[in-house]
Amino acid sequence: MDADGSAGAGPALEAARMPDGKPVAASDAPIGGQAVLEGVMMRGVSTWAVAVREPEGEVLVSSDPLVSWARRHRIWRLPVIRGVVALGESLKIGFRALAFSANAQLEEGEEGEKEEIGGWMWGLTIALSMAMAIGLFFVVPVSATSLIKDWLGSAWLFWLVEGILRTAIFIGYIVAISRLPDLRRVFEYHGAEHKTISCHEAGDRLVPERAEAYSRLHPRCGTSFLLIVMVLAIFVFAPIGLPEWYWLVLSRILGIPLLAGLSYEVIKWAGRNRRRRWVRALMWPGLMLQNLTTREPDRDQLAVAIAALEAVLAVENPAETADDRDAIEIVA
């Protein structure tokens, strides 16, 4: 321990420094996660787990086996396609973890039982969330740019203006939600998730005192992934040209899987080349956005993240993990 009580920067911390001045592990591991309500979800190659601190203060942990589609057939392991598969799996697991954490925060009724949120409610929530995201980040930018299509006069200017508008809307959205007090604890758990994963990747001891020494920023973060989606969209949609507005809108919706797959490959590459300075320079904008979607966690929050990761590591098969590293990369 250092004089200030923090974990010292021993051999396990010999790694790259993130923009917040703290280290991130030089190696990459097939572990990812997500912040939930008063907790953290962690997933590996064959297992995912969620740990939540209940209102009474106890940490509730649940884990489930996971058979990734990428392990079922070779076609799902092909570049780009594996990114679409990974996104679909992450969304499915993420919403299940959110449902678990939300139900854990409910108070008991008069009869001593909790009235949990039903599956149909979560299904409706998922549908509305997806529709709002597609509408805000894809339909709105192309529709707004279509209003001045004739004035722009060229396909090149059209996709440039649309791309800039889409990226600006996304960044504005991140800035807006980062100011919501109700989301602050979720962002703290997001930071705890990143620190815990980096601690594990560095081969350090999984204890809050060690995990807090690592950066709350991570090269494989979903925030960086989404920013890459916004930027790549500029180039992916450029060859389409300037058809009628309804074809433009349809192309943006149908092109989302391709964007997700390409962005996945970029995140995968960046995670494994994080020690290179020029790679960190390219990822710098995404890391800056993570300053908005993460906050410094306390040790109690780190303990919850560690509990989730330990539940995964308790049943993960190291041999299987090694075999699947090239096929499965998980967003942190």
Disulfide bonds with the S-S distance in Angstrom:
none
